[in-house]
Amino acid sequence: MAGNKSTAEQYADYKIKMQKIADVKNAIAVLGWDQETYLPEKGAEFRGQQITTLSGIAHELFTSPDLEQIIRSLHQNSDLNPVELKNVELSLEDVEKNKKYPAELVAALSNITNECYHAWIKARKANDYQIYAPALAKMVDLKKQEAELLGYTGHPYNALLNEYEKGMTTTELDAIFKEVKTSLVPLLEEIELKPEINKDFLHLHYGKDAQWNYGITLLKQMGYDMKAGRQDISEHPFTTSFNPLDVRVTTRIDENDFGNMTWSCIHEGGHALYEQGLPTDEYGLPCGEATSLGIHESQSRLWENNVGRSLNFWQSRYPQLQELFPGNLRTVSLHDFYKAINKVQSSLIRTEADELTYHFHIMIRYEIEKGLLDGSIDVKDLNHVWNEYYQQYLHIKVPNDAQGILQDIHWSHGSFGYFPTYSLGSFYAAQFFEAAQKQVPGLDESISTGDYQPLLTWLHTNIHPFGRFYTSNELCKRVTGKPLEFSAFMNYAKKKYSGIYSL
Amino acid sequence: MAGNKSTAEQYADYKIKMQKIADVKNAIAVLGWDQETYLPEKGAEFRGQQITTLSGIAHELFTSPDLEQIIRSLHQNSDLNPVELKNVELSLEDVEKNKKYPAELVAALSNITNECYHAWIKARKANDYQIYAPALAKMVDLKKQEAELLGYTGHPYNALLNEYEKGMTTTELDAIFKEVKTSLVPLLEEIELKPEINKDFLHLHYGKDAQWNYGITLLKQMGYDMKAGRQDISEHPFTTSFNPLDVRVTTRIDENDFGNMTWSCIHEGGHALYEQGLPTDEYGLPCGEATSLGIHESQSRLWENNVGRSLNFWQSRYPQLQELFPGNLRTVSLHDFYKAINKVQSSLIRTEADELTYHFHIMIRYEIEKGLLDGSIDVKDLNHVWNEYYQQYLHIKVPNDAQGILQDIHWSHGSFGYFPTYSLGSFYAAQFFEAAQKQVPGLDESISTGDYQPLLTWLHTNIHPFGRFYTSNELCKRVTGKPLEFSAFMNYAKKKYSGIYSL
């Protein structure tokens, strides 16, 4: 059939089929958003069933022989423009990857994910890793099978990494984390010798409504289009997108922690600006999807840290903030505020870590995941391994499993290979921001006057519009002239923290 | 294939397939709910597309030969219990009805609906019916074709009525509306001679938050389960259900119209209690669906009018209400409040009409729809016909098309046969409420002390749990011992309004 159609007709067919799948997936995303924001509690079970049904439908549509045939036929076609060709190539890759999964593995993964998640919940409650270990062991076995099945060069972990950060390898990550150790450890040791920064004033009472309004103001001023998105409250902040014209964020408000809402809001805002910047024309196609998790995270972290924790950013904003919360901040100088929001201190919980020690949390998880995959670490001993790593790298004693190995949900979902993308996000962010500073004259000055448009324009031009057209690595080279290097982050960190801690 | 399976296996297959379709339809309902409550404005176009895609998928699933084969095979099976058999019979009916629609008619209806809706919007803006007339004429032609295709006995309008109120006919409706004229007109004439009731105090300023909280209190006290539902704000109040454990209502708040929020809240609450009372076990199957539009409306109107506009209801509630709005209500007696909320006055707009004159608004629409279907009324002259009817039955001069024939959206959607269900709802409500008063000892007393549980229990036992197992008519006979009769409504109206107007 396909043979009788012109390339344009075939491509139109392909696009219609892909957009239909996207419509179903985005309906699932709406159901998921509703689940985290407004779903009444008794509706949870039926909602789970509705999501499972739609996921099944999306899977059926994507694995239909018809679609594969059109993709294969287009793939052999020379009349496509580069974006069209890239879409077809990536779709073929996705189809072929999908076909590697036998139905039994898919079912087993689904069952074990369910078992593992509930075991994790139970173990956290009981504060006992051993309740989780047997299910996690099954999960690790399945992930090993998955790696074999997907195929890899070098370390089996590469197969899983590739799912989140295409092309990333343990070789590259080992090199980066080696640098983390050799450069970041000395910096942290220097900081440890300095007097502790006071940030108690961030934990005074900050009213809910005032915080909410401030968060909305921040989002608007960052350039988040409120006519193509909205903010709501959820237990864990997240960003979700149903298309570039409907990208939603959530936040949470702790009346005794001003930072919690503020930087989660800027962080999710960064993710959302990326999604709002993806091309609507490519809706449903690979070039309309985010490049990778690492690149996505670079956008949230660039805004959260490189911008949102900079002195420049608060230069113009701080006086307004003092006016909003005079009781808490009137006597706190801009400089003391700036120091407080950047305080470095080893801590137990990844999500509460500062910008520097954060990467040791990730490195530990990375080493463990790698070890689990190549068999050098045993699931049974994981809590001990964890605690030793925390002692070694963060000089901190883990008091119990709940605050240690049980703190993250990721492994219970089978998400091995995900954690490194958090650190990669920070490192890409530093390299991108450095490039933006070079390429946009007066960028720092505009930020210090509260004008973020020049930065957003740069991001909308250089990072956002390509989707999966470039890999992370290609995008990084294109934008910064070189592959990802840890040095940009280290330069940024040294400069920033030398100032803060008078090193 | 089906032949080799046991009845239980076949029925299980049927149920799984039907529930899958329900999951898709309920996902569409979530998308629709979001569209009316939280959707950012730029997201509207993609949302429309997502809904269209899911509707197409639901249609494909329901018209799959597999499903039809299972249904037909089960239909010839004698091992089913009565509920199972009814599900299969109704599914077969639905399948066969679906098959009557040729693809061309479906496409034409979809196109004309779109054209008609936009023409209606444009005509309303320009206050000129003739802008709407050509599109509406095409719609009427299609509805005539549809009626022929569906088949009918007697008047072609019966085919369309049947879509909303199975088994209802013009013969029955003509008889009812004849009674409306012969009984209601004299009552209204008596009322017209009486001094006008003052309801100005309902239009003082009632604060938004206080109204919102009052609405929530009302819903909870009616017995609406907030853990299986929620209320939000939308432009037009509505109820939507994703399953009996997630039934949502919306309201709107006009700070200068206390009645607007209050009775729309009770009205939607009545719809919601019905949906929450449908059997969860029958999710996705006909016996898990509402009986008919008329029965659905009977539930909203029973709560809104028979309960919510009764003296009993306000006996215990009114002192609290006075405390909530002392500036507005302190000097207004319960009796004056009761009279105000039941004031009878001819008006132009259906949705603003009182409990009595309302039915003339419906009768006019019914006569017009019937006339359009049998060709005795021409679309071209419709605004003149409308205005004459309003003069004749409501003694009111329609000043322009916007406040006349263009006030309702229904015809632009192709919903011919829908309007009568509003009146039927009121008439069923009166007959049901009369039965409940007879069957539940002390019902009025419990209502007057603010305890609605005996009423809700009666509804949950006698009306809600059957879904489509009974037709409206069967249900009515089962519950009240007789078919629908106008007399229950008339007795209720005479008694109530004789008191209010001292007739």
Interface residues (C-beta under 8 A of the other chain):
Chain A: Q19 K20 D23 V24 N26 A27 I28 V30 L31 D34 Y38 L39 P40 E41 K42 G43 E45 F46 R47 Q49 Q50 T53 L54 I57 D225 M226 K227 A228 G229 R230 D232 F242 N243 L245 D246 R248 Y283
Chain B: Q19 K20 D23 V24 N26 A27 I28 V30 L31 D34 Y38 L39 P40 E41 K42 G43 E45 F46 R47 Q49 Q50 T53 L54 I57 D225 M226 K227 A228 G229 R230 D232 F242 N243 L245 D246 R248 Y283
